[in-house]
């Protein structure tokens, strides 16, 4: 099962690659899977910009190239963060003089599992090692819960999954991992199509 952000990333990857007449790669499925993985680490606002025909990736990169895509995505992500910071400061300046009580305590209370966005089902090969990992991991990095289709498992952050921590006992080849991601994307698209048909 893939996260909601991965589903959005898959949809945006499909939209962006639709602007090109071909994908110049030996293995187009692996390229697409890598592109989806890359997009899934950015917030929705950056994905919307990336998919724009006039301001997005297709407007700046003539031929699909992951390295060039990442340069632009990183630049837009930095602009997005700066914009959020600036707007937050401006809002604080506008409301600061109107505040009648002291500012609230800035120490944020962290919620267990708040950073977990990838579901690993209980039967997965990495599940047992992840259960061991949670014994020493921060509470906000994981939670035991069901997936949207009702499977028991553990939720972890995307970067923990991508970095392979904790390491799986036997590493699968890159091609196999790419095929798995593509199968999950195909399942998500089929599920989305079935849901639209039902409506």
MARKE-147328 format. One record per residue: residue number from 1; x, y, z of N, C-alpha, C, O in turn. Coordinates in pm, 1 decimal, always signed. Each point is the difference from the previous one (the first is absolute). Example, Ala and Ser with C-alpha at 12.3 -4.5 7.8 and 13.67 -1.06 7.14 Angstrom:
<sites>
SITE  pos       n.x       n.y       n.z      ca.x      ca.y      ca.z       c.x       c.y       c.z       o.x       o.y       o.z
SITE    1   +1319.0    -569.0    +780.0     -89.0    +119.0      +0.0     +90.0    +120.0      +0.0    +103.6      -1.9     +66.5
SITE    2    -138.6    +106.9    -138.5     +82.0    +119.0      +6.0     -77.0    +109.0     +73.0     +50.9    +110.8     +16.9
</sites>
This chain:
<sites>
SITE  pos       n.x       n.y       n.z      ca.x      ca.y      ca.z       c.x       c.y       c.z       o.x       o.y       o.z
SITE    1     +85.1    -118.4      +0.0     -85.1    +118.4      +0.0     +88.8    +123.5      +0.0     +99.1      +4.1     +72.9
SITE    2    -132.7     +97.7    -153.9     +80.6    +120.9      -3.6     -73.6    +113.1     +69.0    -122.5      -3.4     +11.7
SITE    3    +196.5    +104.4     +34.3     -59.7    +109.3     +75.1     -80.1     +90.1     -92.4     +10.3      -9.1    -122.3
SITE    4     -91.3     +97.3    +183.4     -80.5     +94.5     -77.0     +91.2     +91.7     -80.2     -31.1     +32.2    -114.6
SITE    5    +145.2     +11.5    +173.6     +91.3     +86.4     -73.4     +61.1     -73.4    -118.9     +24.6     +60.6    -104.3
SITE    6      +0.1    -192.1    +119.3     +52.1     -78.1    -112.6    -103.8     -12.2    -110.3     +34.6      +0.3    -118.1
SITE    7    -162.1     -11.2    +155.7    -106.2      -5.4    -100.4      -7.5    +132.3     -75.5     -14.9      +1.1    -122.2
SITE    8     +25.4    +111.1    +195.0      +1.0    +131.2     -65.1    +122.5     +12.2     -90.2      -9.1     +51.4    -111.4
SITE    9    +124.2     -99.3    +160.4    +123.5      +4.9     -79.6     -15.7     -81.7    -127.6     +45.2     +42.7    -106.3
SITE   10    -108.6    -159.8    +115.1     -21.4     -84.5    -118.8     -89.4     +71.4    -100.4     +25.7      -3.5    -120.3
SITE   11    -130.9     +68.2    +170.1     -91.8     +71.9     -89.6     +72.4    +116.1     -68.0     -16.6     +22.2    -120.0
SITE   12     +97.1     +52.2    +197.1     +72.2    +113.9     -57.5    +109.0     -46.5     -96.4     +23.8     +64.7    -102.0
SITE   13     +42.8    -176.5    +133.2    +101.6     -54.5     -91.0     -64.0     -36.5    -132.8     +55.4     +28.2    -106.3
SITE   14    -172.1     -90.8    +112.7     -73.5     -38.3    -120.5     -35.1    +124.5     -81.2     +14.1      +0.8    -122.3
SITE   15     -59.8    +104.4    +190.5     -36.5    +124.7     -66.5    +122.5     +65.9     -63.8      -5.3     +43.5    -115.1
SITE   16    +114.8     -36.5    +189.9    +121.6     +64.9     -51.5     +56.1     -76.5    -118.4     +31.9     +59.2    -103.1
SITE   17     -19.5    -192.4    +117.6     +56.7     -79.4    -110.1     -90.6      +0.4    -122.1     +45.8     -27.8    -110.8
SITE   18    -173.5     +59.0    +129.3     -92.9     +11.7    -112.8     +31.9    +117.4     -90.8     -44.3      +2.9    -114.8
SITE   19    +121.0     +95.1    +164.6     +39.6    +114.4     -81.7    +113.4     -35.1     -97.1     +28.2     +75.6     -92.9
SITE   20     +36.2    -189.9    +114.8    +112.6     -40.4     -85.0     -44.9    -109.3     -95.9     -85.7     -81.8     +33.2
SITE   21    +145.3     +81.3    -154.0     -38.8    -102.9     -96.5     +71.9    -132.2     +24.5     -44.1    -104.4     -48.0
SITE   22    +155.1    +108.2    +122.7     +71.1    -124.5     +31.3     +81.7     +18.4    +126.9     +32.2    +112.2     +39.3
SITE   23      +0.9    -224.4     +24.3     +88.4      +2.4    +116.6    +133.6     -58.8     -45.4      +7.7    -119.2     -29.7
SITE   24     +98.0    +201.6     +23.9    +129.3     -49.4     -48.7     +73.7     -80.3    +106.7     +96.7     +48.0     +59.3
SITE   25    -142.8    -169.9     -35.4     +64.3     -86.3     +99.6      -4.8    -143.7     -49.5     -92.7     -39.1     -71.0
SITE   26    +193.2     -39.4    +109.0      +3.2    -140.5     -39.0    -119.3     -74.7     +59.6     -62.2     -82.7     -66.6
SITE   27     +31.8    +112.6    +191.4    -111.4     -64.7     +69.4     -98.3    +108.7     +42.3     +19.6     +66.2    +101.9
SITE   28    -125.4     -48.4    -180.9     -95.3    +107.9     +25.0     -76.3     -19.7    +130.5     -33.1     +97.2     +67.8
SITE   29      +4.8    -222.8     -32.1     -70.9     -25.6    +125.9     +87.0     +37.6    +119.7     -49.5     +58.3     +96.6
SITE   30    +178.1     -91.0    -102.1     +90.9     +35.8    +109.2     +14.0    +152.1      +9.3      +5.1     +55.6    +109.7
SITE   31      +1.1     +11.5    -225.3      +7.3    +146.1      -1.4    -123.7     +58.7     +67.4     +10.4     +89.4     +84.0
SITE   32    -127.7    -140.5    -121.8    -126.0     +49.6     +55.7      -6.2     -25.1    +150.5     -41.1     +87.3     +76.4
SITE   33     +82.0    -206.7     -34.3      -0.9     -32.1    +143.2     +93.7     +92.7     +76.7     -34.2     +47.1    +108.4
SITE   34    +150.9     -21.0    -163.8     +94.7     +92.1     +63.8     -55.1    +141.4      +7.1     +20.8     +70.7     +98.6
SITE   35     -91.4     -29.8    -203.9     -59.5    +133.0      -4.1    -109.7     +13.3    +105.9      -9.6    +101.9     +68.4
SITE   36     -73.1    -206.6     -55.9    -105.7      +1.0    +102.2     +62.1      +7.4    +139.3     -45.4     +76.5     +85.1
SITE   37    +148.9    -156.0     -62.8     +68.0      +2.3    +130.5     +55.5    +139.0     +29.6     -11.1     +49.5    +112.2
SITE   38     +70.9     +13.1    -213.5     +55.8    +133.7     +17.2    -110.4    +100.1     +35.0     +15.3     +79.0     +93.1
SITE   39    -126.1     -82.1    -167.3    -108.6     +95.1     +23.6     -62.9     -18.3    +137.6     -46.5     +96.6     +60.5
SITE   40     +44.8    -220.2     -10.8     -71.2     -28.5    +125.0     +61.5     +66.4    +123.1     -63.1      +3.6    +105.6
SITE   41    +185.1     +49.0    -117.4     +62.5     +64.8    +116.1     -32.2    +148.8      +8.7     +36.2     +65.8     +97.5
SITE   42    -104.9     -12.1    -199.9     -30.7    +142.2      -0.7    -145.2     +24.6     +42.4     -85.4     -86.7     -18.6
SITE   43     +57.5    +204.3     +75.3    -137.6     +30.2     +42.6     -91.5     +22.5    -120.7     +48.3     +27.6    -109.8
SITE   44    -180.5     -39.3    +129.6     -95.2     +15.3    -110.4     +14.9    +129.8     -78.0     -18.5      +0.1    -121.7
SITE   45     +51.6    +111.4    +188.5     +14.0    +128.3     -71.2    +110.3      -7.2    -105.4     -14.3     +55.7    -108.8
SITE   46    +124.1    -124.3    +140.9    +110.8     -14.1     -95.9     -41.4     -93.2    -114.1     +37.0     +22.5    -115.2
SITE   47    -113.9    -127.3    +147.3     -47.6     -92.2    -103.9     -93.6     +71.1     -97.1      +5.0     -24.9    -120.4
SITE   48     -90.2    +113.3    +172.1     -91.0     +76.6     -86.9     +81.2     +87.4     -95.1     -30.1      +7.4    -119.1
SITE   49    +132.2     +58.2    +171.5     +86.1     +84.3     -84.6     +69.9     -85.7    -105.3      +7.8     +38.0    -116.8
SITE   50     +43.1    -154.5    +159.1     +73.5     -87.8     -92.6     -87.4     -46.4    -115.8     +49.6     -19.3    -111.1
SITE   51    -179.8      +0.9    +135.8     -89.9     -51.7    -103.4     -60.3    +110.0     -86.9     -71.4     -29.7     -95.7
SITE   52     +98.9    +155.8    +127.4     -55.1    +110.1     -79.0     +64.1      +1.8    -139.1    +122.5      -5.8     -10.9
SITE   53    -203.3     +13.6     -95.6     +59.3      +2.9    -134.4     +77.6    +128.5     -28.0     +91.2      -0.3     -82.7
SITE   54    -125.8    +110.4    +150.3     +66.5    +127.1     -28.6    +111.9     +34.0     +98.4     +92.9     +72.6     -35.5
SITE   55    -100.4    -124.5    +160.3    +100.6     +34.2    +100.9     +72.3    -121.7     +54.1     +87.2     +13.8     +85.7
SITE   56    -121.4    -133.4    -133.6     +51.5    -123.5     +55.5    +119.4     -57.5     -73.2     +67.0     +67.8     -77.9
SITE   57     -42.3    -195.9    +105.5    +118.7     -67.4     -53.8      +3.4      -2.7    -152.7    +105.2     +20.8     -60.2
SITE   58    -220.4     -46.4      -2.4      -3.2      -9.7    -146.3     +33.0    +133.2     -66.4     +45.7      +2.6    -114.3
SITE   59     -68.4    +108.2    +184.9     +30.0    +131.7     -55.5    +149.6     +31.5      +2.6     +46.3     +87.1     -73.6
SITE   60     +29.6    -158.0    +158.6    +142.3     +29.1     +16.5     +93.3    -110.9     -48.3    +115.5     +26.8     -32.9
SITE   61    -163.8    -150.0     +28.4     +86.2    -112.8     -37.3     -52.9     -60.9    -129.9    -110.9     -53.3      -4.0
SITE   62    +192.2     +61.8    -102.6     -44.7     -46.4    -131.8     -21.7    -150.6      -7.2     -97.7     -46.3     -58.9
SITE   63    +188.7     -30.1    +118.9      -9.0    -145.1      +1.5      +0.9     -47.9    +144.9     +75.8     +52.7     +81.5
SITE   64    -158.2    -151.3     -48.2      -4.6     -47.9    +139.1    +138.8     -41.6     +49.3     +68.5     -80.6     -63.0
SITE   65     -29.0    +137.0    +176.3    +130.6     -27.3     +58.5     -13.6     +15.7    +151.0     -28.4    +109.6     +48.3
SITE   66     +48.2    -217.3     +26.4     -22.1      +3.6    +144.1     +87.6    +103.3     +70.5     -46.6     +68.1     +91.4
SITE   67    +170.7     -55.9    -131.9     +90.9     +94.7     +65.5     -47.6    +144.3     -20.2      +0.3     +79.7     +93.8
SITE   68     -41.2     -46.9    -217.4     -49.0    +135.7     -26.5    -131.9     +23.7     +72.0     -24.3    +109.0     +51.7
SITE   69     -61.4    -211.7     -48.3    -125.7     +12.0     +73.6     +28.8     +31.3    +147.0     -62.7     +88.3     +58.6
SITE   70    +158.0    -161.5      +0.8     +28.0     +17.1    +143.8     +53.8    +139.6     +30.1     -34.7     +58.8    +102.5
SITE   71    +119.1      -5.3    -190.8     +51.7    +135.7     +20.1    -113.6    +100.3     +11.8      -2.0     +82.4     +91.5
SITE   72     -93.1     -89.8    -185.1    -112.2     +93.4      +1.9     -90.5     -24.2    +119.8     -44.7     +95.2     +64.0
SITE   73     +17.0    -221.5     -33.0     -86.2     -31.8    +113.7     +61.1     +50.8    +130.5     -71.2     +54.1     +84.6
SITE   74    +201.6     -71.0     -67.8     +67.5     +50.1    +120.9      -9.2    +152.6      +8.0     -22.3     +56.2    +107.2
SITE   75     +39.7      +9.5    -221.4      -7.9    +146.5      -4.5    -141.4     +46.7     +38.2     -15.9     +92.3     +80.0
SITE   76     -85.7    -156.5    -137.7    -139.1     +38.4     +28.9     -37.6     -33.2    +144.1     -77.9     +71.7     +62.8
SITE   77    +133.6    -180.8     -11.2     -27.4     -35.9    +138.8     +58.1    +105.4     +94.5     -65.1     +39.1     +96.9
SITE   78    +187.7      +7.1    -125.0     +63.1    +103.5     +81.8     -81.6    +129.1      -6.8     -19.1     +66.8    +101.6
SITE   79     -29.5     -31.3    -222.0     -83.6    +119.7     -14.9    -128.8     -15.3     +80.5     -44.9     +94.8     +64.3
SITE   80     -14.1    -213.9     -67.9    -124.3     -27.0     +73.3     +22.1     +16.4    +151.3     -81.0     +62.5     +68.4
SITE   81    +190.1    -118.6     -17.4     +30.8     +10.4    +143.0     +22.4    +146.1     +38.6     -49.3     +46.0    +103.0
SITE   82    +124.4     +26.9    -186.9     +26.2    +141.6     +26.9    -129.5     +80.2      -1.4     -19.4     +89.0     +82.7
SITE   83     -69.0    -120.7    -177.0    -128.5     +69.1      -8.2     -83.9     -26.2    +124.6     -61.4     +92.0     +54.1
SITE   84     +58.4    -217.3      -8.4     -73.9     -33.1    +122.0     +57.7     +74.3    +120.6     -73.7     +53.7     +82.7
SITE   85    +206.3     -51.8     -74.3     +65.8     +69.0    +111.3     -31.6    +149.1      -2.1     -32.4     +59.2    +102.9
SITE   86     +42.3      +1.1    -222.1     -24.9    +143.4     -13.2    -144.6     +34.1     +34.7     -26.4     +96.9     +71.3
SITE   87     -67.9    -178.0    -122.7    -141.0     +25.9     +29.0     -29.8     -18.2    +148.4     -81.5     +72.4     +57.1
SITE   88    +148.0    -169.3      +4.7     -16.7     -19.9    +144.2     +50.3    +119.3     +78.4     -63.0     +41.7     +97.1
SITE   89    +177.3     +14.2    -138.9     +54.9    +116.7     +67.6     -90.0    +120.8     -18.0     -23.8     +75.4     +94.4
SITE   90     -26.8     -57.0    -217.9     -87.5    +113.7     -25.8    -126.6      -9.7     +83.5     -46.1     +99.8     +55.4
SITE   91     -10.2    -219.8     -46.3    -121.0     -21.2     +78.6     +27.4     +33.2    +146.7     -82.3     +62.0     +67.3
SITE   92    +200.0    -104.5     -18.7     +36.4     +25.0    +139.3     +16.1    +150.3     +24.8     -40.0     +50.0    +105.2
SITE   93     +98.2     +21.9    -201.1     +16.3    +144.8     +14.3    -134.5     +70.2      +3.3     -19.1     +92.5     +78.9
SITE   94     -74.6    -134.7    -163.1    -131.8     +63.2      -5.8     -78.1     -22.7    +128.6     -68.3     +90.3     +48.3
SITE   95     +78.3    -211.5      +7.5     -80.5     -32.3    +117.5     +72.4     +28.1    +131.7     -63.2      +1.3    +105.6
SITE   96    +194.2     +21.1    -110.1     +77.8     +19.2    +122.2     -46.7    +118.4     +82.4      -6.1      -8.7    +122.6
SITE   97     -27.3    +120.6    -188.8     -40.7    +118.9     +75.0    -141.1     -12.9     +56.3     -36.3     +72.8     +92.4
SITE   98     -43.9    -164.5    -146.7    -137.2     -16.3     +46.1     -12.6    -102.2    +112.0    -106.7     -13.6     +59.8
SITE   99    +213.7     -57.9     -31.1      -6.5    -107.6     +98.0     -17.0     +56.7    +141.4     +78.8     +83.6     +44.2
SITE  100    -181.1    -129.4     +24.7     -28.0     +48.9    +134.8     +60.0     -88.7    +107.9     +18.3     +44.1    +113.4
SITE  101     +11.8    -166.3    -146.8     +56.7     -91.7     +98.0    +139.7     -40.2     -46.7     +33.9     +20.2    -116.6
SITE  102     +47.1     -76.4    +205.0    +135.2     -40.2     -41.2      -5.1    -106.6    -108.8     -96.3     -76.4      -7.1
SITE  103    +199.1     +70.3     -78.0      -0.2    -100.0    -107.3      -3.2    -141.5     +57.2     +52.2     -24.0    +108.9
SITE  104    -112.7     -69.0    -181.2      -5.6    -137.8     +48.3    +139.5     -61.1      +6.1     +92.7     +46.2     -66.5
SITE  105     -79.8    -149.4    +146.4    +125.8     -71.9     +12.2     +36.3     -57.4    -136.2     -79.5     -72.6     -59.7
SITE  106    +198.5    +104.1     +10.1     +38.7     -42.8    -134.5     +43.8    -146.3      -5.8     +21.0     -54.2    -108.5
SITE  107      -7.1      -9.9    +225.0     +40.7    -140.5      -1.0    -114.2     -84.8     -52.8    -108.7      -2.6     +57.7
SITE  108    +133.6     -65.6    -165.8    -102.9     -78.1     -65.9      -7.1    -138.3     +61.8    +102.5     -62.5     +27.4
SITE  109    -224.2     +15.3      -5.9     -18.1    -135.8     +50.5      -4.0     -93.8    -119.7     -82.1     +16.3     -90.3
SITE  110    +171.2    -114.2     +90.6      +5.6     -93.6    -111.8     -97.9    -114.4     +21.6     -13.3     -53.5    +110.1
SITE  111     -54.9     +17.6    -218.5     -98.7    -107.5      +3.4     +67.4    -129.8     -44.7     +70.8      -0.6    -100.7
SITE  112     -91.7    -109.7    +174.1     +58.8    -127.0     -44.2     -44.0     -33.6    -143.1    -118.4      +5.9     -33.0
SITE  113    +215.9     -41.1     -50.6     -28.6     -39.6    -138.3     -26.1    +114.5     -95.3     -40.3     -24.5    -113.7
SITE  114     +61.8    +150.1    +155.4     -34.3    +113.1     -85.8     +84.2      +7.3    -127.6     -44.9     +57.0     -99.4
SITE  115    +164.9    -113.0    +100.2     +85.7      +3.5    -118.5     -10.0    -126.7     -84.9     +65.0     -11.3    -104.0
SITE  116    -146.4     -83.0    +148.9     -12.1    -127.9     -71.2     -99.3     +14.4    -114.9    -115.2     +37.8     +21.5
SITE  117    +160.4     -68.5    -145.3     -88.1     +14.6    -115.8      +9.0    -115.5     -99.7     -59.6      +6.4    -107.5
SITE  118    +133.4    -111.6    +142.2     +10.2    -118.0     -86.7     -44.1    -122.2     +81.3     +52.0     -24.9    +108.7
SITE  119    -146.8     -49.8    -161.4     -51.9    -117.9     +71.4     +74.6    -125.2     -45.4     +12.3     -26.3    -119.6
SITE  120     +37.2     -50.6    +216.8     +66.5    -127.9     -28.4     -87.5    -109.2     +60.8     -13.3      -7.2    +122.2
SITE  121     -46.8     -78.2    -205.8     -89.8    -103.8     +53.0     +73.4    -101.5     +86.8    +120.6     -20.2     -14.2
SITE  122    -195.8     -43.9    +105.1     +57.9     -94.7     +95.3     +73.0    -115.7     -67.8     +94.6     -52.7     +58.5
SITE  123    -132.8     +11.4    -176.1     +64.8    -112.6     -66.5    +122.0     +37.0     -82.7     +62.1     -87.7     -60.1
SITE  124     -26.6    +215.5     +55.6    +112.0     +44.8     -83.7    +132.1     -52.0     +54.5     +13.7     -22.2    +120.3
SITE  125     +84.6      +2.5    -209.6    +129.6     -55.3     +38.1     +74.4     +90.7     +99.2     +80.6     -48.8     +79.2
SITE  126    -106.5    +178.1     -82.6     +69.2     +92.9     +90.3     -77.4     +26.5    +128.5     +48.6     +72.2     +87.0
SITE  127    -167.4    -128.9     -73.6     -85.6     +30.8    +114.5     +66.6     -35.0    +133.7      -0.4     +81.5     +92.3
SITE  128     +56.9    -200.7     -81.4     +59.6     -44.1    +126.9    +114.7     +92.6     +41.7     +12.3     +34.6    +117.5
SITE  129     +71.4      +5.5    -213.6    +111.4     +87.8     +34.9     -49.8    +139.4     +37.7     +62.8     +68.5     +80.7
SITE  130    -175.3     -26.2    -138.7     -57.9    +128.4     +36.9     -57.2      -3.9    +141.8      +8.7     +98.4     +73.6
SITE  131     -66.7    -211.4     -35.8     -51.0     -15.2    +136.1    +114.8     +12.1    +100.3     -17.3     +58.5    +106.9
SITE  132    +133.6    -113.1    -140.3    +118.1     +15.3     +85.8     +45.5    +145.0      +2.9     +38.2     +51.7    +105.0
SITE  133     -42.3     +14.1    -221.2     +45.1    +139.1     -11.1     -82.2     +93.0     +88.6     +55.8     +92.0     +59.8
SITE  134    -188.2    -113.9     -49.8     -84.9     +91.1     +77.4     +33.2      -0.5    +149.1     -35.8     +93.6     +71.5
SITE  135    +103.4    -197.2     -24.4     +34.1      -7.5    +142.3     +92.8    +112.9     +42.7      +2.8     +37.4    +117.3
SITE  136     +74.0     +17.4    -213.0     +92.8    +108.3     +33.1     -28.7    +127.7     -79.3     +66.9    +101.2     +20.7
SITE  137    -164.7    -104.2    -110.6     -29.8    +116.4     -84.4     -88.9     +99.6     +72.9     -71.9     -35.5     +93.4
SITE  138     +78.1    +162.3    -138.0     -86.3    +103.9     +55.7    -146.0     -36.0     -23.3     -34.1     -56.5    -103.9
SITE  139     -52.1     +88.7    +199.2    -141.8     -33.6     -11.0     -67.6     +65.6    -120.4     -91.4     -58.4     -58.1
SITE  140    +134.2    +177.9     +20.0     -67.7     +67.1    -110.0     +36.4     -57.0    -137.0     -58.1     +40.1    -100.8
SITE  141    +155.0    -134.3     +96.0     +43.0     -59.3    -125.9     -79.6    -123.2     -40.4     +12.0     -45.1    -113.9
SITE  142     -92.7     -10.5    +203.1     -66.9    -125.9     -33.2    -132.4     -12.6     +74.7     -23.9     +65.4    +101.6
SITE  143     -61.3    -152.7    -156.4    -123.2     -38.2     +69.4     -49.7    -131.5     -59.8     +15.0     -24.6    -119.6
SITE  144     -74.3     -59.3    +204.4     -63.4    -121.9     -45.8    -144.5     +34.8     -31.6     -71.5     +53.2     +84.9
SITE  145     +28.6     -83.2    -206.9    -136.0     +32.4     -40.7     -33.8     -74.3    -129.0     +86.9     -59.3     -63.9
SITE  146    -213.4     +63.7     +27.4     -43.8     -64.3    -124.0     +20.3     +94.2    -117.9      +2.5    +122.1     +15.6
SITE  147     +11.8    -181.4    -134.2      +7.2     +78.9    -122.3    -142.5     +35.5     -42.1     -96.3     -41.9     +64.3
SITE  148     +83.2    +118.7    -171.5    -133.0     +39.8     -45.8     -82.2    -119.2     -47.7    -122.8      +6.5      -3.9
SITE  149    +191.3    -116.7     -32.9     -75.1    -119.8     -41.8     -13.8    -101.3    +114.7     -37.9    -114.9     -22.9
SITE  150     +68.8    +157.5    +146.0     -26.3     -82.9    +117.6    +108.8     -97.5     +40.6     -22.1     -82.5     +88.7
SITE  151    +140.5     +89.7    -151.8    +108.4     -91.1     +37.3     +75.7     +52.8    +121.0     +33.5    +118.3      +6.8
SITE  152      -6.5    -207.9     +89.8     +79.8     +37.9    +116.8    +144.2     +22.1     -43.2     +48.2     -63.1     -94.1
SITE  153     +19.5    +152.8    +163.4    +140.4     +24.8     -31.4     +54.0    +116.7     +79.2     -55.9     +40.1    +102.1
SITE  154    +165.6     +13.3    -151.3     +67.5    +110.9     +67.2     +16.4    +113.4     -99.8     +26.0     -23.0    -118.1
SITE  155     -41.3    +145.2    +166.4     +22.2    +120.0     -80.2    +135.5     +58.6     +40.4     +30.8     +11.6    +118.6
SITE  156     +49.4     +25.1    -218.8    +133.0     +57.6     +23.7     +19.0    +117.8     -95.7     -74.9     +11.8     -97.0
SITE  157    +173.3     +75.9    +121.7     +26.6    +110.0     -94.3     +57.4     -51.8    -131.5     +66.7    -103.4      -3.8
SITE  158     -93.8    +176.7    -103.3     +48.9     -38.4    -132.3    +152.2     -10.0      -2.7     +54.5     -91.9     -61.3
SITE  159     +15.7    +186.1    +127.7    +146.9      -4.6      -6.8     +56.0    -124.1     +69.3    +103.8     -51.8     -41.3
SITE  160    -170.7      +3.5    +145.9     +44.5    -123.1     +67.6     -16.1    -117.0     -96.1     +87.4     -86.1      -9.5
SITE  161    -200.3     +83.6     -61.8     -24.5    -106.8     -97.6    +103.0      +4.9    -112.1     +56.5    -103.0     -36.7
SITE  162     -31.3    +222.4     -18.2     +91.1     +13.8    -113.8    +144.1     -32.7     +37.0     +73.2     -58.2     -80.0
SITE  163     -32.5     +95.4    +201.1    +137.3     -26.1     +41.5     +21.4    -144.2     +42.0    +112.8     -42.1     +25.6
SITE  164    -222.8     -34.5     -18.5     +11.8    -141.5     +33.4     +27.7     -25.5    +145.7     +45.6    -108.2     +36.9
SITE  165     -73.1    +209.1     +48.8     +18.7     -22.0    +143.1    -128.5     -48.9     +59.2    -104.5     +58.5     -28.5
SITE  166    +104.8    -158.9    +106.7    +112.2     -90.4     +18.6     +19.2     -84.7    -124.8     -95.1     -27.1     -73.2
SITE  167    +217.6     -13.8     +50.2     +31.0     -70.5    -123.5     -74.4    -131.6      -7.9     -14.5     -72.3     +98.5
SITE  168     -32.0     +43.7    -218.6     -65.5    -128.7     -22.6    +106.3    -108.6      +2.5    +117.1     +26.8     -27.1
SITE  169    -156.9    -148.2     +59.1     +98.1    -108.7      +9.0     +59.8     -31.5    -135.9    +118.2     -33.2      -9.2
SITE  170    -197.9     +43.0     -96.5     +54.6     -21.7    -134.1     -48.2    +112.3     -89.1    -120.3     +21.1     -14.9
SITE  171    +215.0     +51.8     -45.2     -35.5    +115.1     -82.6     -50.1     -46.7    -135.1     +63.6     -82.3     -65.8
SITE  172    -177.1    +134.6     +24.8     -55.5     -33.8    -131.7     +69.5     +84.0    -104.6     +42.4    +112.0     +28.8
SITE  173     -29.7    -163.8    -150.3     +62.7     +79.3    -106.3     -82.9    +124.2     -31.4    -120.5      +3.5     +24.8
SITE  174    +186.9     +98.8     -79.8     -67.7    +125.5     -32.1    -114.6     -23.8     -98.5    -106.6     +60.0     +13.9
SITE  175    +127.1    -145.7    -111.7    -104.6     -25.9     -99.2    -124.2     -56.1     +66.3    -111.9     +37.0     -35.5
SITE  176    +130.9    -125.4    +131.0    -113.8     -58.6     +71.6     -73.7    +105.8     +78.9    -123.1      +0.8      +2.8
SITE  177    +197.2     +89.6     +62.1     -62.6    +107.7     +77.4     -78.5     +92.4     -91.8    -109.9     +43.5     +34.3
SITE  178    +165.9     -13.6    -150.7     -69.3     +87.2     -95.2    -128.6     -65.3     -48.7    -103.2     +65.9     -12.3
SITE  179    +110.2    -197.3     -15.5    -121.5     -71.0     -43.8    -106.9      +5.0    +107.6    -118.3     +15.8     -30.2
SITE  180    +159.7     -29.4    +156.3     -95.6      +1.5    +110.3     -69.3    +134.8      +8.9    -121.8      +7.1     +16.2
SITE  181    +201.0    +101.4     -26.9     -58.7    +133.5      +5.2     -97.9     +19.2    -114.5    -108.5     +55.0     +19.5
SITE  182    +146.2    -100.3    -140.3     -88.4     +15.2    -115.7    -127.9     -79.8     +20.0    -107.9     +46.6     -36.7
SITE  183    +117.9    -167.2     +94.9    -119.9     -79.7     +27.3     -90.6     +71.9     +98.8    -122.1      -0.2     -15.7
SITE  184    +182.6     +62.4    +118.7     -80.8     +72.5     +98.1     -68.2    +119.5     -64.6    -115.4     +30.2     +30.4
SITE  185    +187.1     +38.1    -119.8     -58.9    +113.9     -70.4    -115.2     -47.5     -87.4    -106.0     +62.6      -2.9
SITE  186    +126.8    -175.1     -69.6    -106.8     -55.3     -83.6    -121.0     -37.2     +83.9    -113.7     +24.0     -40.6
SITE  187    +138.0     -83.5    +159.1    -110.6     -36.2     +89.5     -74.3    +124.6     +46.1    -123.0      +1.8      +4.7
SITE  188    +198.9    +102.9     +29.5     -62.5    +123.7     +46.8     -84.1     +62.4    -110.3    -109.8     +49.5     +25.4
SITE  189    +161.9     -51.7    -149.3     -76.6     +55.3    -111.6    -125.5     -81.7     -26.2    -107.2     +55.5     -24.1
SITE  190    +121.0    -188.2     +28.8    -116.2     -88.1     -20.9    -103.7     +23.0    +108.9    -120.1      +3.8     -27.1
SITE  191    +167.3     +11.5    +150.9     -91.1     +23.8    +111.4     -71.0    +132.7     -17.3    -120.0     +11.0     +25.1
SITE  192    +196.4     +92.3     -69.1     -59.6    +132.1     -24.1    -103.5      -5.6    -111.8    -106.5     +60.8     +10.6
SITE  193    +137.8    -134.4    -118.6     -93.1     -12.7    -111.8    -126.9     -73.8     +42.6    -110.6     +36.7     -39.7
SITE  194    +127.9    -140.4    +120.6    -115.1     -76.7     +47.3     -87.8     +87.7     +88.2    -122.7      -8.4      -6.4
SITE  195    +185.3     +93.4     +89.4     -76.0     +89.4     +86.4     -78.3    +102.1     -80.2    -114.1     +31.7     +33.5
SITE  196    +176.6     +21.3    -142.5     -69.5     +97.2     -84.2    -116.1     -66.6     -72.3    -106.5     +59.9     -14.7
SITE  197    +126.2    -183.4     -30.7    -105.4     -72.2     -70.4    -119.5     -25.9     +91.9    -115.5      +6.4     -42.1
SITE  198    +146.8     -36.0    +170.0    -106.1     -28.8     +96.9     -83.6    +123.3     +27.0    -120.0      -9.9     +25.8
SITE  199    +184.3    +128.7     -31.8     -75.0    +123.5     +22.6     -89.1     +28.4    -118.6     -71.8    +100.1      -0.7
</sites>
